[in-house]
């Protein structure tokens, strides 16, 4: 049981430090992973940004992921989901979540363009993953941009999800992989919702710190 996301982030940073990632680009899956990614980026001397993906929710149960989509329109979806929920629902849900992602990008990084992961050591961070759908989509989206080394970092996930992620990332750092898994929140004493306002504040704070210490946050 983690105290909160920051507790998990500090523990992840300790393990990621052992990978010797030079000035990594730490990409958070919003919104919950952004506070975690900032802790990790600060600890590793890296850059901070977000990788925007959204789960595709089931009808009447939006928290149950039947797939996921990235801001570039990359969709992770099983054929079984199409058969069960129908193409019309899938198309409608995909369009709605893609619009949400576009709105978030405009809000999160209104001043600059997203940091290019090409050739970089990249760490994709999430607080946890029950199905693996969002992390898989995030990793595929980043992999298509040509990172030098791609790492998945998350607090908790079922063993089968961890095994799937190992096929997509060069390294997977998962603090806890319990067999009995119901929801990510069950492993955190405090799993409070992270707001868009907090995400924007954390991204701005890290960008200002980066400029102040000369590292920069534009991928140069």
Secondary structure as GFF3:
##gff-version 3
##sequence-region A 1 220
A	DSSP	alpha_helix	5	17	.	.	.	ID=ss1
A	DSSP	beta_strand	25	28	.	.	.	ID=ss2
A	DSSP	alpha_helix	34	44	.	.	.	ID=ss3
A	DSSP	beta_strand	47	50	.	.	.	ID=ss4
A	DSSP	beta_strand	53	58	.	.	.	ID=ss5
A	DSSP	beta_strand	61	70	.	.	.	ID=ss6
A	DSSP	beta_strand	75	77	.	.	.	ID=ss7
A	DSSP	alpha_helix	79	85	.	.	.	ID=ss8
A	DSSP	alpha_helix	87	108	.	.	.	ID=ss9
A	DSSP	beta_strand	121	129	.	.	.	ID=ss10
A	DSSP	alpha_helix	133	143	.	.	.	ID=ss11
A	DSSP	beta_strand	149	157	.	.	.	ID=ss12
A	DSSP	alpha_helix	159	166	.	.	.	ID=ss13
A	DSSP	beta_strand	171	176	.	.	.	ID=ss14
A	DSSP	three_ten_helix	184	187	.	.	.	ID=ss15
A	DSSP	alpha_helix	196	213	.	.	.	ID=ss16
###
